[in-house]
Each structure stands twice: as structure tokens, then as C-alpha cells.
Amino acid sequence: MTPDHWRRVKALLCDALEQEPHSREAWLEQACGDDEELRCEVRSLIAAHDGPPSFIDSPAIEHAPLAPLVRPQWIGRTVGRYRILEEIGRGGMSVVFRAARSEEQFEHEVAIKLLHPSHDNDILMRRFRAERQMLARLSHPNIAHLLDGGTTEDGVPYLVMEYIRGEPVDVYCNRRQLDLTARLRLFHTLCDAVHYVHRHLMVHGDLKCSNVLVNEDGVVKLLDFGIARLLDPTDGYAHAHTTRTVALTPESASPEQIRGEPLTTASDVYALGVLLYRLLTGQPVYRPLSDAYYDVARLICEREPRRPSIVVQDVANAPATTAQLRGDLDTIILKALNKDPERRYASVEQLSQDIAWHLGGFPVLAAPDSVRYRVRKFVGRNRTLVAAAVMLALSLIAGIVATGWQAHRAERERQRAERHFDDVRSLAQTFMVDVHDSITSLPGTLPARERIIGHSLRYLDALAQENTSDPQVQRDLARAYERVGDLQSDFLASNLQNNETAIASYRKAWELRAALWEQGARDQTMLRERLVVSLKLAQYSQSNRLMDEAARYASEALELASALTQRADATADDSRLLGTVHVVQGALRAMNGELDEGVGQINRGASILEQIIRDGDTGIKVRRNLAGAYSRSADLLTHIGGRHEPAYALHMRSLDIYESLVRDHPLDAELRKEAAYVLMDAGEAAAHTGRAAEGLRRRQEAVDRLRALSDADPEREELRFTLGWALGDLADSLKDHRRTADATRSLEEAQSLLGALSGARADRLNNTQFLIGMNDMKLGQLLISQADGASGASRKKLLLEACTLLHKAEQVFIAANSDAVLAAEAAQHLRSVQTAVPKCASTSS
């Protein structure tokens, strides 16, 4: 058979397979004409195609499926801290169960994914562990959260994930008969979640309706990262870029996935196009003649999809009409489904933006950029204005021409101003989040970070002056000012102690929200946003000893929290905020001389938080807040009331909560850091109550944990600062145990760490310099005690070194004595130094 003859046979075969079976023979007779040999060849190939499938008609993975998990092996068993209740789903490489965790008074349901055993178990286990690592990096409200992970006693890896009570997005839309707009909004939310995945250098790879659940509240949740791939070439699993060995879903797979080419974000764009096609038409993109893999692959790789607006003409009760889909939505979907990845949307963000622009009546990126198209979109957004213009034109043609020209110029200027405004707003957001956050962990970037925040503030101030009448702009500005305040207040530890700038930014956010409130924006979201910024202002005003302002904001926060929790749609998180407000206001009362009343109010806040936990909310936030309430009360009892025994009991309760949080979330570095803080407090409390050995043990454990965290993330100055602080506390316990040499080494290590921080070289007094002064004082006192056991030149040398250190510490405490925040502690240390300096000087002369 010649190549030309074979090409003709192949073309006729493809066309024949598209015909209905009952009319195929007649079509073949007409197509082949008098060429009997050609007709027989095509007829034999059709018979082979319609016969039973051979091994090559489907992937090898379909002929050797992974061995399923046997239910009796897992139902009723305990995996980690969870008891398996029932199977809720299974896929190519894993099976998912519903499980429950019973602990004390509450029970919590989760989903547990277990790996299938197979002959390629090592490969699948590596893929499964990669999925666990991927999920651990994701934290998004529309992505199912990873709660835990590990390996069973049988060596089977497992993931513990958030249990979603919902249904696939297409089922959800159809059961509720959602209109076109509601479906597009759900899809827009899904796009945001997928874009978040891509920003974290991952590709999902299996986006389909069954992996997108919607709960009863209408919240979209993205599931199943079983075939996801990392885009970061430095990642240990990044070599597995192809999909040849993955049990992908052919219906939603892109042409490049079918061909086994590298998986990219373009594949997810294609899968989203498939999903949107089904949501808006109720039909799949392709209808293969059989389930054979060849038929499915051929359609995906070679056949162009039908326009959605044409498909719905033949569908009874379709989700959308031909008129609704014709135009922009046809163009958007077909661009996402383009065979060539380079001609699809460059990112999911672009696809999401086009959906948003279509919903708002604006021109979309995928549509041809023509004057006619843009005018039509403008008319759609401004029907009343255009109708009035037409009526005016009928009455005075000449006038409308002039007016229309002016209106056109005004519209161009308005759009230009809007683009400029949006560009500036986007630039401010880029400075605040993308650029700032990308350099936060780099050493020596404090001046650059301050400049970024300064530039962002100037942009925001300019925006506030340029456009303050639009409520949405006011809301955006308030959120941006609050974000700047968060960044400024994050200058903790080795950074400049300058909460005044954070308070100023929070005040701007507070003023904008107060104005919106007066204008009638009194929805639940605004109520909660006002509460949160008032609470932050109360906390930071208190830390800066602005007690009157702190009390005013705390009172307002309590009033807002009470109103929020009395609403019919109040949530457990609203109750958590109310409990937190009680803790902040109670601390204020205690610091203003009402210790018992303040501790009593903190206890009320703790009781609210305890009740939330008893009601079943065992999330990190509420448990953290409860542990913080116990620690705050303990600090006040110790430092104001001198009541060390009850303070010790409260610190231990706080420590128990943090230890349980660390056990539940072993990969959370922030939790491990906070637990180390509480260990430091517990060690101090133990030392105050005569438990010297326990105090030493807990302080040593805090140092060990902080050292491990600092070694794992050496660029974070905050961790090195806290380690220096903990080493100074450890030296106190070592000194109490008469381990003078060990205490000296601990302090010298602390000074080495602190001296390398950027805060040590700052012009303004800050926490780093104050802590260095404290450690100089402790070292000087240790040297004096060592000198008591020495004689001659050795004694004189020790005392001279002690004098030098004490004089340095004295200068720090004199400077700090005029600082509102550090004054009280500085005065106490200054008295200790001034008592030791004369003794040191007299004995060294």
C-alpha cells in the first residue's frame, strides 16, 4: 500500500466513524464510488474498530489496576489519633475514609487518605509523600486543608485532611438550578484557588467536577492533589513532570497530558475550560463513539470542540441559553480549550479576570479588540444613559453630536483615570505584599523593608486624597492601611521598636471604617473588620503605654464584639473574638491597678474560649487564644501581684495546650516557636515557686527548641533574637544552681547572637540593644562573683572586665529610663547596676 493510498484510507476511516452506525454503509458506498478495494479496506478497519478492544486500546494501567484496599482491614481501625468509620471514595492510587478523633469532651471528623499497595509501591509512596508535602504548603479557604500525616504501623502513608460535607460542583449547581451568574461566580472562586496553587509553584493536574466540592453554605473546596506536580526545579520531586504513569481523567485531560508531555499550568487552564463547559452547557466537551482510550485521545488531540452556544440548542433545560453564551463566554471557553498551550490563557489569573470582566459587563481579554465590540459592551453597562442619549438625538441631532463627542472624550479620560488609579492601587499592593514578603527572610534587609513600607504609605495617602467617595475604594484603602500596620508591627525582636507607626496606620483604617459605618455600611463583614482593627489598636496602644487610648479602643471592641455575637448569623469565630477582647480589656484593668478585677475579666474571656472548644471547635486559633489568656493572667499575677504559685499553675495549663498543638501540627514552625516561648515562661514560674530543677530543665528545653528552629531557618533574625533571650534566662537558672562557668558560656553565646543582628546597629534604642544591656549586666555580676574566689592579678582582671560590662549596661538603662515602654524594667535594672558598680570599682583599684 502506497503512502498516498494509506492517507486516503485513514481519512475515510475517521470520517466513517463519525457517521451513525445504521447509515455508515450507505455513506461508505457513496464515498468510495467504484473503488471496491478501497471500500473493503475501510470496511475491515471499521469491523476491527467495533470489535472487542485489544490490549492497546487502553493504557496499561487499566489492565493492571492497583490492588484495592480491603475494607475489613481498615474500617474500625485507628490511624494516628483517628478511628476509621467508613469509606467515602477511592482513586487510582489511594482510598479515602471518613474518620473521627475522640479526645476529651469533643469529637472531630476528618478525611483520611491511605495509599493503595501495588507492585510499584516505592514510586507511589514517593508520589504520595510529595502530595503530602504539597498540601502542607497550601493554606487557602477554598482548598481542603491538610491537618496531619504519617505512616501506619503497616508502613502505609496516610494524609489527614479537612472533611468536606458537600457535593460536586456540577451536581450542586444542577440540584439548586443555579442561574448563569451564580455558576460563573462559583467558577471565579475556583479559579482563585487554582491560581493560589500555581503561585506556590504547583500544578493540580486533575481538575474535574468530582474534585471540586461545594458545601451547604456555598463554599467551594478544591480536593485531590494526587497527581499534582511541583514546578520548582529545586524540589526533590520535581523530576516527575510527565503524566504517563498517572491515572488521569481522560475527559478533563489536556492534549499534552494525553500525549504524555510535561505537565504545566496550561494543562490546568484547559481542565478549567472543560469544567466551565460542563457547568454552562450541562454536557461534556466531547462524546466519543466508544470508551476505548484511542477514541477519547483522538478527539481530545484532533477534534475542535463545538461552540457552547450551539451545543445548548439541543439540550433540554440547559443551564444557559444560546444568547447568553454567544459572544464572550463562547470565546472565553474556546480560548481555554485551545489545542496549543501557547494560545490558551497565559495563566488561570487571566481566565479568572475575564470571567470577572464579563460579569461586570466589561470587554474581555479573549475577545477581538474592536471599536464595535467595546461600544457594545459599554451600551450593555449603561443602558439607561444610552437610551436617554438616543431620545435626545431624536429631538436635537446637532446638539447630540457635540454632546456625544464631549461624552466620548470624557469617557476616555474617565477610563484613563480609572486605569491610573487601579495601577497605583496595584503597585501599592505589590510593594506591600509581593516585594516586602519576598525579602523578609533575607539578612540585612531592614532598611529596604522600611523604604518599601514608606513608599506604600505614600501611595495609599495619595489614593485616599484622589478618591474617597467610592465605598469600595474606601474599603480597599482600610484593608491596605491595616496590612501596612501589620507589617510595621512585625518589626519585633531585632527590628526597631516603633509601634507608633503601626498605630498610625491602624488609626487610618479605623477612621475609614468608621466613616463607612456612618454612611450605612453596617453588614457583618464591616462589623467584624471594625472589631478587629479596634482590637489591634487596643493591644498596640497598651504595649506603648498609651493606656487611655488602649482603654477607649478596648471598650469599643467589646461593644462591637457583643453586637456581633448577638446577630443571628454569628459564628464561633465571632465568639472567639469576644473572648479575646475580654482578655485584652482585663489586662488593661490589671495594669491600671485593678489586678483582681482584671484577672477576673481575663477568666471570663478564657471561659468563652473553653466553651467554644467544648462545642466542637478545636481549631488552632481558639486554642492559641486560650493558651494566651492563661499566660497573660499568669504574667500579671507574677509581675504585679507577686502571686507565683497560681501563676505557675496557669503557665502549666498554657504549656499543656501548646504541647498538644505541636503534637497535632508537627510541621508548623510558628507553633513550635510559640511553644518555646511558653516553655520560657513556665521555667521562670517554676524558678519563682522553688522548683529550681524544673525551671532549669524547661529553660534548657526552650533553648534547644529555639536553637533547632534557628538552625533550620538561619535567615530569620527574630528566631536568633529569641534564642539570645532564652540563653539569658537559662543563665539565670544555671547561676541559681552555682554552675557559673555554664552560665557565663550561655551569656557569651547570647551576646554573640544578638551582636550580629541589625537591631544592634540601629541608631534608636530597641529591644536588641536593651537585651544586650541586660546580658552585659548579668555577665558583670557573674564576673564579680568569680572574682570573690580569685586573688591577685586574676581577681583584678575579672573585676576590670566586670566594671566595663556594668558601665555599658548602665548607659543602656539610662537611655531606656526615658522610654515609656522600657522605663519600668530599665529602672529596676539600673538600680542593680548602680549597686554593683561601686563595689566593682573599689575592689579593682
N, C-alpha and C positions, 0 to 999 in steps of 0.2 A: 504494500500500500504506500503510495507516494505521500509526502508531507501535505501537499495541497488537498489530496483526497481525504486524508485524516482530519484536516482542519474543517472540511465541509461536513464530514460525519459528526464531528464533535459539536459543531454549531447546530446541526439539525437535531441532535440528541438533546441538547439543552432546551431548544425551543419546543420539542415534542413533550418533554417532561413538564412543561408549563401548561399543556393542554389538559382538559378534563379527560379522565380515563375512557369514558364512553365515546368521545369524539376524536380520540387520538389517532385511530387507524385511518379514518377518513382524511384527517389533516395530513397524515403521512403520505397517503396516496397522491394527494394534490401536490405536496411539497417535492416529492421525488420524481413525479412525472413518469417517464418511460424507463428510468434508470432502476431496473429491478435489483441489480447488485447493491446499489446504494440503499434501497429500501430494505433489503434483507439484513444488511449490516446494522442499520439503525434499529430495526425491529429486534435483532438479537441482543443488542445492548440494552434496550428498554426491558426486555424479559429478564436480563441479568440484574438490572436495577430493581425490578419489582419482586424478585425472588427473595429467599431468606438471606439476611445480612451475613456477610463473611466477617472474619476477624478484623479486616482492615477498615470496615465501615464505621467503627467507633474506636476511641482511644483505648490503648492497652489498659488504662486504669479502670475502664468499665468492665474488662474481662477478668481482672484480678482485684476485686474490691478489697478495701481494707477490712480486716476482720472486725466484726461489730463487737461492742462491749455487751456482755450478757447481763441483763437486768438484775437477776438474783445476786450477782456479785457485788452490786453497789447499793441497791435500794435498802435503806435501813442502816448502812454503814456510816461511819464517821470519817470525814476527810478534814484534816486540820481540826478546827473547832466547830465544824458544821456537820449536821446529820442529814444525809441524803433522803429526800422524801419521794420524788418521782422524776421520771424522765420527761423533759419538755422539748427536746429537739436533738437532731443529730445531723452531722455533715460528713464531708469526705475524710476528715482527719480527726474528728472529735465528736463527743456526745455531751449534751448539756442537761444538767439536772437542776431541779428546784431543791434547795436545802434550807435548813433553819439552824440558827445558832441560839441555844438557850443559855443564858448567863444571868444569874441572879434574878431580878424581877422582870426582865424584859426578854423578848424573843424577836429575832430579826431574820427575815427571809433574804436569801441571796440566790444567785445562779452560779453553779459550779460547772466548769468545762473541763472534761477529762480527755486525755489523748487516747485514740484507738491504738491497740497493739498491732503491729504489722511486721512484714519482713523487712521493711525499710525503717525500722523503728528509730535508728540513730538519726536519720535525716529528718523524720517528722518531729522527733524530740527537739532537735535544734530549731526547727521552724516554730514549734510550739513555744519554746523559750523566747524566741525572737518576738512572737506575738505578745507574750507577757511583758517583755521589755518595752515594746511599742506602746501598749496600753498604759504602762506605768508613767510614760512621758506625757500622756494626754489628760487634760483637765478642762472639760467644756460641758456646759449644761445640756447640750444635745448629743453627747457621746456617752454611752454606758461606761460607768466608772469602774476601774479596777480596784478592788478592795484588798485583795491578798493573793498569794500564790505560793506554790511549793511543790513538793513531790510526795506522793503517798508512800506507805510502807512497802508497796509492791513496786516502787520505782516509776509510777505513772505520774507525769507532770500534770498539774491542775492550776486553773485560774479561778479565783473567787471574784465575781462581778456583781454589780448592781442588778437586782431582779426587776425587770420591767414588766408591769402588767399592762399590756397593750396589744395592738393588732397591727398587721402590715399596713403600710400607708395607703395602698390602693383599696384594701378592704375597709379601712377606716373611712376613706372618702366616699366610697360607694354606699356603705351602710347608712351614713348620715346624709347622703345625697348632697354633698358639698358643691357649691357653685364654682365657677371657673376661678374667681378671685381668691376664694378660700384655698383652693388647691394650689394656686401659684404661690400664695403666702407660705404654705407648708413647705413647698419645694424651695422657696427662697431661704427658709430657715435651715433646711437640709444642706443647701449649698454653703452656708456659713460654716456649718460643722465640717464639711469636707475640705473647705478652704483652710480651716484651722489645722486639719490633719496634714495638708500639703505644706503649710508654714512650718510644721515640725519635721519636714523632710521625709514624709511617708506618703505612700500611695495605698489606698484601700484595696483596690483590685477586684472586689466582688460586690459592687453596689447594685442592689436589686430590691424590689419591694419587700421581700421577706426579711431583709437585713435592716429595714427602716421601720421601726415600730412607733406608733402614736398612742399615748395613754389617754385615759378618760378626760384629762384636763387639756387635751390637745397639744401636749408637749412631744416634740419629735425626738427620738432617740436612735442614734446610729449604732449598729451592732456589728459583731463578727469581723475581726481583723485577721482571720485565719490565713488569708493569702496575701496580706499586706506586705509591702516591701519598703525598705528604707532607701532614700535617695542619697544619703550621706556616704560617700565612698570610704570614709574613715571608719565606718561602723563595722563591727566584726561580722555581721551577717549580710553586708551589702553586696556580696558576690552573687547572691541568689536573685538575679534580676529577671529571669525569664519565667514563663508560666507553663513550661512544657510538662512538668510533673505535678501541676496543681489541679485539683478537681474544681475547675472554674465552672461558672454557669454560662453555657453557650449563648442563651438568649440575650444576656446583657454584656457579653464579652465583645471587645473591640476587634476589628480586623487584625491588628498587630498582636493581640493576645492569641487569637486563633492560629496565627502563623508562628507563634512561639517567640516573637521578638521581645526585646526588653520592655518591661513594664514602666510606664511614665505617668505623669499627671494627666496627659492627654487621654489615657485609657479611662480614667475616672470621669473625665468630661463626656466621653462617649457614653459610658454607662448611665450618667445622669440624663443624657438625651434620651436614652431608651426608657428610663423610668418616667420622665416627663411625658413622653409619647403615650405611654400606657395610662398615666393619670388623666390626660386630657382627651384621649380617644376611647379609652376602655379596651384597646386592642394592642397586641404585640406589634413590634416593628415588622417582623417577617412571619409568614405562615409556610413553613417547609412542607413539602409533599409527604415526607416521612420523618421519623425520629432518627434516621441514620445521621451519623456525625458528618458525613460528606455533604448531605443536603443542607444541613444547618450552616456548615462552614462556607459552602459555596455562596449561599445567599448573603451572608454577612460580608464576605470579602468581595463579591462581584455585583450584587444587585443593589441599585439605588432604592432607598425607602420611598414609599408613596407619601405624598403630602398629607399631613394630618387632617387638613380641611376637606380633602377628598375622601379619606377613609371614613369620617363620621357620617357621610351621606348615606352609607349602607348600614349604619349601626342604630338600632332602636334604643331610645333612651340614652343616647351618648352624653357624656359629661359636659360637652361643649358643642356649640353649633358651628356650621361651616363659616358663617360670618364672623364669629368670634375668633376662629383660628386662622382665617385667611389673612395674610399680611405678616405682621410682626412675629406671631407665635409660630407660623409655618417656617419663617426664616430662621428664628432662634433655634428651633428643634433640629432643622436640617443642617444648620451650621455645626451644632454639637455632634451630629451623626455623620459628618463628612468622613469618607474613607481615608483621606490623607490627614494624619495627625497635625501636620503643619497648617492646614486650612480650617481646623476647628478653633474654638476659643483658646486663646493662649493660656488661660487659667480659669479655674472654677469661679474666681472672683469676678472675672469679666462676664461669665454666664449669669452669675447672681445679679450683677449690676444691670444687665439687660432686662432681667425679669422685673427688677425694681423700677427701672425706667418705663417699661411697658405698663406696669400697674399705675404709675404716676402720669401716664399719657405723654411721656417724652420720647423723642427719637431714640432708637436702639442702635447699638454698635453694629449689629449684624446686617442691618438694612442698608441698601444703597443710599449714599448721601446725596440727595437731590433736593432742589428747592420745593418741588411739588410735594415730596414726602414730608418735609419739615413743616410746610404750611398746613398740610392735612392734620398733622399731629397737634399743631398749635390750635387749629379750629376745634379739635376734639377736646382740648383742655379748656377752651374759652368760648363755649357755645353761646352764652348769653351776650358776651361782648361782641362776637361776630354778628349775631342776629341784630343787635342794635345798630351796628355799623352798616348792615345791608339796608335797614329801614331808612337810615339817614341818607344813604346813597340814592335811594329811590326819590327822595324829596329834594336833594340838592347835590347833583353829581359833581359839580365843580368843587364844592366845599369838601366832599368826602375824599376827593383825590388828594387835595392838600393835607387834609387831616390824616389820611392813610399814610402819606409819606412821612409825616411827622411821627405817627404812631410806629411806623416801621423803624425809624431811627431811634425812637425811644426804646422800642423792644430790643434792638441790638445793643443799645447802651445798658439796658437792664440786664440782659444776659451776660454781657461782658463784665458788669459789676458783680453779678452773682458768681460767675466763674472766678473772678479775682477773690471774692470773699471765701468761696469754697477752697480755692488754692491755699489761701493764707491759713484757713482753719485746718486744712490737711497738713500743711507744713508744721503748724504748732503741734499737732498730734504726733507727727513724725519725730520732731525734736524730743517731745516728752516721753514717748514710749519706745519707738524703734531704736533711735540713736542712743538715748540715755541708757536704756536697759542693756543694749549690746556691749557697752563699755563698763558697766557697773563692776564687774568682777576683775577688771584689769587693774594692776597696781599703779599708783601714781596718777590716777585719773580724776582726783577730787577737783582740781581747778577746772578741768574741761567739763565735768558734770555740773559745776556751779554755773559756768557760762551757758550751757545748754538750758538749764532751768531759767536763767536770766533772760535769754532770748525768747523762750516760750512765754514767759510772763509778759514781755513787751508785745509779742504778737497778740496774746489774749487781751491785753489792755486796749490795743488798737481795735480789735474786733468789738470789744464792748462799747467803744466810742462810736464805731461805724454803724452798728446795727443792734439796737437794744429794744426794738419794738416787736420783733418776731419772737413769740413764746418758745418755739423750738430752738432758736438760736440761743435764747436765754438759758434754756435747759442744758444745751451743749456746753455753753460757757461755764455754767455752775459745775458740771461734771469735770470739765477741764481744770478749773481752779482747784477743785478738790483733789484731782490727780496730782497737780503740782504740789499741793500741801503734803500729800503722802510722800512724794519724792523728797521734799525738803525735810520732813520729819524723819526720813530714813537715814539722815546723816547722824547715825548713832555711833557710839563707841569711839573709834579713832577719828571720826569726822568732826567738823565744827559743831559745837554745842550751840545751835542757833535756832531754837524753836520759834523765835519771834516771826521769822519769815513764813514759816508754815502756818502760824496762827493768822497772819495777814491774808494768806491765800484762802484759808478756810473761811475767814470772815467774808471775803468777796463771794464765795459760793453761798454762804448763809444769806447774804443780802439779796442776791439774785433769786434765791428760792423764796425768801420772804416776800419779795415783790410779786413773784408769780402766784404765790398763795393769796395775796391781796387782790390779784386780778381774777381769781376764781379757779385757779388750777389746784383743786383740792382732792385729787384722786389718791388712791392708796400708794402709788409709786412716789408721788410728790411728798406725801406724809412721811413715808419711810426715809426718803432722801433728806428731808429736813431733820428728822430724828438723828440720822447717822452723823451729819455734819455738826449738829449741836453737841452730840456726844463727844466727837473728836475735839471740838473747841473746849469743852469742859475738861477733858483729860490733859490736853497740852497747856491750857491756862493753869491748871493745877501744878503741872511739872515745872512751870516757870514762876510759881508762887504768886500768880495773879488770882488771888483767892476770891475776890468779889466777882470778877468776871466768870471764873470757874463755877461759882455757886449759881450765877444767873443762867448760864448755859445748861448746867445740870438740871435746874428746875424746869427749864423749857423742855429739855429732853424727856424728863419724867412725865410732863403733861402730854407731850406728843406720843410717848410710848403707851401711856394709859389709854389715849384715844384710839391708837392703832389696834391694841389688843381687844378693845370693845366692839370693833367692827365685825360684821357677820362673816367677812372673808378673811379674818385674821388667821395667821399661820403660826406654827410652832416657832419659827424663826422670829416672828414679832414678839412672842413671849420671851425668847432668849434675849432680845434687845432690852425688854423691860427689866429682866433680871440684871443685865449688865449695867443699866442706868442706876439701879438701886446700889450696886457695888460702888460705882464712881461717886454717887452722892454721899453714901455712907463714909467713904474715905475722906471726903471733904469735911464732913461734920467732925470726924475724929481729929483731923489736923487743925481744926478751928477750936479745939478744946472740949468737944463733946465726945469723948472716947467711947463711953458705953452706948450712947445713942447711935453713934456712927457704926460701931461694930454690930449693933442690933439691926441696923438697916442693911448692912452687908449680908447678914444672916438671912434677911428676908429675900434679898436677891438670890442667895445660894439656894434657898428653899424653892424658888420658882424654877431655877435651873435643874434641881434634883427632880422636881415633878415632871418636867419635860422628859427627862431620861426615863422615869418610871412609866411615862405614857408611850414609850417606844422609840423616841428619837435619840439615838446613841451616836450621832454624828460627831465629827472632830470638833466643830465649833462649840457646841454646847458643853462638851466635856472639858475643852480647853478653858472656856469661860468659868466653869465651876471650879476647876483647879486654881485658876487665877483668883477667884473670890476667896478661897481658903487661904492662899498665900498672902493676899492683901490684908486680910484680917489678922493673920499671924504677924506680919511686919509691924502693923500698928500696935498690936498688943506688946510686942517686944520693945520697939523703939520709943513709943510714947508712954506706955503703961508699965514697962518693965515686968510684964507677966509672961515669963519664959515658958512655964510648963504648959498652959493652954496653947501658946503659940507653937510649941513643939508638936502637940497633937494635930493642929491644923496643917502644919507643914507636912506631916506624915500622910495626912489624907490627900493633900495635893500631890505628893510624890506617888502615892498608890495609883491615882488617876493617870498621871503621866507615864508611869511604867506600863500600865495596861494599853495606853495609846501607842506606845513604842512597840509593844508586842503585836498589836493589831496592824500596825503600819511600819514594818521594819525598814522600808525603803525611803521613808520621809525624813530627810535630813533636818528640816526645821523642827519637827517634833523631837528628834534626838537632841538638838541643841537646847530646846526649851526644857527638856527633862534634865539636862545637865545643870541649867540654872537652878531648878528646884532642888537638885541634889546639893548645890552650894548652900542654899537657904537652910535645908534640913541639917547639913553639917554644922552650920552656925548655931541653929537652935539646939542641937544635941550638945554642943560645947557649953552653951549657956545653962543647961539643965544638969550639968555634972556627968554627962555621958561623953567624956573626953575621947574614949577609944572609938565610939561610934562616929563622933564628929570628924576624927581623923580619917576613918575609913570612907565616909561619904564624900569628904572633900577630895580624897585621893581618887575616888571613882569619878567625880566630876571632872577632875583634871585629865584622867585617862580618856574619858569620852570626848572632851573638847579637843584633846590632842589628836585623837583619831579623826575627828571631823576636819580639823585644820590641815592635817596631813593629806586628807582626801581632796580638799579644796584650798590649796595654799594661797590662792589669789584673794581670798575674802579677808579683808582687814578686820571686819567685825569679829570673826572667829579667833583671830590672833589676839585681838584686844581682850576678848572674854577669857581666853586661855591665860593671858597675863594676869587678869583679875583673880581667876581661880587659883593660880600659883601663889599669889599673895595671901589669899585666905588659907591655903594649905600650909604656908609658912607659919601662920598663927598657931595652927594645931600642932605642927612639928615643934614649935617653940614651947608650947604647953607640955609636950612630952620630953622636954630637955634634949631634943635632937637638934642642937644648934647648928651643926655643920650642914645637916639636910635642909634646915630652914633657910640657911644662907644660900645654898645652891638653888633652892626653889625661887628665892627672890632675885638672884642674879639672872636666872633664865627668864623670869618675868620681865626684868628691865631690858634684856636683850631683845625680846619680842616687841615690847612697847616702843623702844627707841627707834625701831625700823619703820614704824607706822607714820603715815603722812600727818596725823594729828600732832605728833611730837614736834613737827617743824612749823606748825601753824603760828601766825602772829597773835592770834587771840587765844586766851585761856580756854581749854576744852577738857573733856573727860580724860583723854590720854595723858595730858600733862598733869592733871590732878592725881591720877592713879600713879604716875611715875613719882610724884612727890610723896605719896603715901608709902610707896615701897622704899624710897630713899630713907624716910623716917624709920621704917621697920629695920632696914639694914643697919642704920646708925645705932639703933638701940641694941641690935644683936652684937655689933662690934664692941659696944661698951660692956655688955655682959661677958664677952670673951676676954676683954682686957682685964676684968676682975681676976681672972685666973692666970694672967701672964705677968711678966716682970721685965724691967729693963727696957731695951730698945724695942722689943716686940710689943710691949704694952703701949709705949709711946706711939709707935706706928699705927696700932689699932685705933687709938684714941684720936689721932690726927685724921685718919680716914673717916671715923665716925663724925667728927666735927664738920668735915667738908660735906658729907651727906646731909647732916641735920640742917646746915645753913642753906643748902639748896632746897630742902623741903620747906624750910621756914619762908623762903621767898615765894614759893608757890602758894602756901596757905595765906600769906599776907595779901597776895593778889586775889585769891579766891574769897577772902573775907568780905570783899565789896560786891560779890556776885550774889544775886538774890537766890539763885538755885543752890549754890555750893556753900553759902555763908555759914549755915548752922554746923555742918560737918567740918568745915575748914576751921572754925573757931575752936572746936574740940581738939583737933589735931595740933593746932597752933599752940595751945596750952601745953600739950605733951612735949612738943619740940622745945619750947622755951624753958621747960623744966629741965630737959636733958642737956641743953647746950652749955649752961654754966658749969655743970659737973664735968662735962667732956673737956671744956676749955681749961678749967683749973687743974685737972689731973694730967693734962698733956703738956703743960708748960714746965 
